[in-house]
């Protein structure tokens, strides 16, 4: 279901006239209208049930093939325990060749897993590009795309949800960096001693360098998407940057209204939809902040940052602290002079 009306006065009359007759949906429409009239964008996007139309099928199938792998990636990352014990014993006993071999044998399968995660980030980048092309291509405006291609908008949201879920797990698992650092040190030592293990054929020095840059980021998947979105804008010279930023700000607005409106939250059938909306909202804010020249925090931003932060802070702290940290540490413009003291204070 998608609602869009640019004539504010007409929409207000329609909403108020139908308010009594439409029951809970009338309440929702009125809340949405009151919240969004000044932005000129009124809509409801169904993240739970949107299905692809025939026109969306080609891109949807391409992106769906990537998203089907995403669940397994998260499960693997969640169960990633690392080789800390084996590495400590090897470091403490450098002359014990058996312990060195045990540590190496423990680390190599883990590094192969880290390689799969990194390679998946490249697939995710391509999927995001396909969605951006579909949701911003002429002759339709971003709002019209969202009306016509809700299933693709849902996939965009699912990519952002995966991205922030992955990065939250990565940030709380120091074993990833420790394992990979030990692997690289051992590779270097083996080269000095003219030794080569089979593992080097799978993760050679060039690949290890790329993976090292990826995992050095606090939020590597989000960094990948930010870079991909910025690259998409820079490479599409004929596409107004507003087409991309309006798509992002619109999705941020959708999620905020979903989260702050009781009449809407009551319609969620999945208990995870609240967290889904929060992650998507934060993800599009960060992308917007990286792509838009003045960012998401300036007064001229089309994103209501105070409202978005307020919605997050109203949730249990254990469920949103990672999202608030993402806004604090992965945005580009939070510390600009154009950011109000009130917004900075809200994120302290």
N, C-alpha and C positions, 0 to 999 in steps of 0.2 A: 504494500500500500504506500502510495506516495502522494503528498499534498504539496502543491506549490501555487502561490498566488502573489503577484507583485502589487496588485491594487489593494493597498492597506485598508482603505475605508470600506471597500466592498467586502473584503474578507472579514473584517470586524463585524459587519452587519450580518453576514451569513453565519458566522460562528455564534453570535449572540442570539439570532433568531432560532437556530437549531439547538441551542444549548439545552433547553428543557426537554426537547423531544428525543434527543439522542443518548441520554443517560450517561454512562461512564465515558463513551467515546466523545460525547459533547464536552465533558469535562476536560478530556485530553486536548481536544482541539482548542478550547478556550485557553488552557494553560500555555499551549504552544504558541498561540496567537499573541498572547500578552507578553510572552518571553521574547519573541523574535520579530515583532512588528518593526522595530526600529532598524533591524538588519535587512528587512525586505526578503527574508527567506523563511518560509514555513513548510515543514515537511516532516514526514515520519518514514523512516527507513527500517525495513524489517530485517534485522540481522539474523534472526533465528530461522526464517522459513523461505527466504528468497531463492527462487529457482531460475536457471538460465533460460532465456528465450532463444529462439533459433538464431537470432543475430549475434548472441553472446557465445554460442556453443563452442566455436573454434578456440577463442581465447580462454574460455572457461575450462575446457578440457586440458589445454596446455598448462594452465596454472594449477588445476586440480591434481595433475600428476605430481607436481612438486609438493603441494600441501599434503597429499597422502603419505609422503615420506616424513613430513614434519613431525607427526605424532611419534614415530619411532625414534627420531633424533632426540626429542625431548625425553623420552623414556630412557634412552642410552645415557644421556647427560645426567639425568636424575640418579641413575644407579652407578655413576662414575665414582669409584672409591680411591683410585690412585694407587701408586706403588711406594708410598711413603716409608713403610717399614723396611722394605728391601733396599731402597735407596739409602736410608740412614745406616743400615748395617754395612753396605758396600763402602760408604764414605768413611765410616769409623774404622774399617779394616781394609785399607787400600791394597794390602799385599795378599789378601785372601782371594785367589782367583775364582774360587767357587761362588763366593758371595757376589763378586763382580758379575759373574755369568747369570746368577739368579736375578740380580737387579735388572740387568739388560733384558733378560727373557720376560720379566714382569712389565717393563716399560714399553717394549716394542709393540705389543698388541694395543696398548693404550694410545700410543702415538698414531697407530693406524686408524684408531677410532677418531682421534682429533683431526686427522687428515680428512676423514669422511665429513666431519662437521664443517671444516673449512670449505671443502668442495661443494657442500650443500649451500653454503652462503653465496656461492657464485650462481647456483641455480636459482636461488631466491632473488638475487639481483636481476636476473633475466626475467623472472616472472613479474617482478615489480615493474620493470620497464614495459612489458606487454600491457599491464593493467593501466599504467599511466598513459600510454599511447591510446588505449581504447577509451579512457575516461576524459581525455582532453582533446581528442581529434576533432577538426572541423567536420561538418558545419555547426555542430551542436555546442552549446555552452555547457560548462561543468554541471550546472543544476539540471539541465536537460538530460545529460548523460546519466546522472544519478536516478532520474525518473525512469529512463529507458533501460538501464543496465544495473539493476539492483543486485543481481547475483554477482557481478564483477565487483561492485562496491563491497559486498560481503566478503569476497575473497581478499580484497585489499585489506579489509579489517582483520581477517584471519592471519594474513602475513604479519601485520603489526602485532597482533596478539602473540603469535609464535615468537616474534623477535624479542619482545620484552620478557616473555617467559624464559627464553633461552638465556638472555643476558642476566636475568636475576639469578638463575641457577649457576651461571658461570662465575658471577661476582662472589658468590658464597662458597666457592669450591677452590681453595688455593692449590689443591693437588694438581690441577690442570697446568698451571704455570711451573710448578715444581717438577712435575714429570717431564714436561717438554724441555725445560732448562737442563735437566740431567741428561736427556737424550742428546741434546746438541753438544753438551760438553764431552760426552762419551764419543760422539762422532768425530769431534775435533781431535781428541786424544788418539783415536784409532787411526786417523789420517797421518798424524805425526809418527805413529809407529808402523805405518804402512799396512794397517789392518783394515779389512772391509767386511762388514756383516751383510747378510741378505737384506736386512731391514733398510739399508741405505739405498737399495735399488727401488724401494717403494717410496721412501721419503728422502730424496736426495738433498743436497745442500741448497739448491735453488728453491725447491718446495719448502724446505725448512725455514728459509729466510722469509718467504711469503706468509707462512703460518705464524712465524714469530711476530710479525707486524700485526697480524690479525688478533692473536691472543694477548698482545700487549695492551690492547684497548680494554678499558673497563667494561664497555658495552660493545663487543665486536660486531654483532649482527645489526645493531642500530647504526653503528658507524658505516657499515656496508650499505644499508638502505639510504642513509643521508647522502653518502657520496654518489650513489646511483641516481638519486633524485636530482641532486645538483648537476650531475653530468647530463641527465635527460634534458634539463632546462637549457644548459649551455649548448648542447648539440642541436636543439630544435629552435634555430634562430627565428623561424617564421611563426612560431607559436608564442603568443603573448605569455609572459611569465605569470600573469594573473590567472590564466586558465589552470595552471598547476596549483598555484597558491589558493585559489578559490575552491578548488576541489578539496584541498587539505583543510581549509578553515571551515568549509561546510560540514565535513565529517566530524571535526572537533565539536561543532555546534550541535550536531545530531546527538552525539554521545553525551554531551553535557545535559541537554534537555532530557534525554532518557534517564540519566542518573538522578536529576534533581526533582523529577516530577513523580509524585506518588501514584497518580493515576496511570502513568505509563509503566512504572516498575511492577505494578500489580499484574500486568499482562505478560510479564516474562514467564515462560514455562520452564526454563532451565535455571537452576540456582547459580550456575556459573556465569550467567549473562552479565551480572553486575560487574564482576572482575573483568570480563571480556571488554565491556564498554569503557572501563577505566583505562585499561591498557591501550586500547585503540585511540582513545582521546589523547593520552600522553604521547603516543607514537606519532600521530599526525601533527601535534603541537611541535614536537622536536623537528620533524621534517620541514614544517612550515618555517620554523626559526632558522633552519640551515639554508633554505632556498630563498626566502623573502629578503630583499635588500636591507630592511630595517628590523626584521624579525617579528617574533610573536608577542614581545613584551611592550612594544611601543604603543602609545595612545592611538595611533592610526591603524593598529593591527585589527584585522577582522575577527580575531579570536578574543573572546571575553576571558582573559587570563585570571582575573580575580574570581569570576564565577567557577572556572575550571578548578582552580586551586582549592576554593571553598568546598566544592563537591568532594574532592579527594580527602580533605581534612575531616570531613564529616564521617568518613568510613573508619573502621577499626585500624589502628596504626600498623598492626602487623601485616595487614593486607596491602597497604599503600606506601609504606616507607620506601620500598624499592622504586616505586613510581615517582615519588617526590624527589628522591635522589637522582633519578634520571633527568628530571627538570632542572635540578640544581647543577648537575655536573656534565650533562651532555648537550645542553643548549649553547648557542653561540652568543646570544645577545642579552642574557640575564643581567650581566654587569655593565651594560652600556648606560651612558648618562640618560638616555631616553626612557629607561625603566624606572617606574615610580618607586619611591621608598616603601610604599605600602605593599607592593608586590614582592619586593625583596624581603621585607619583614615577614610576609606570609610564608616564604620559603626557608626562613632561617630555622 
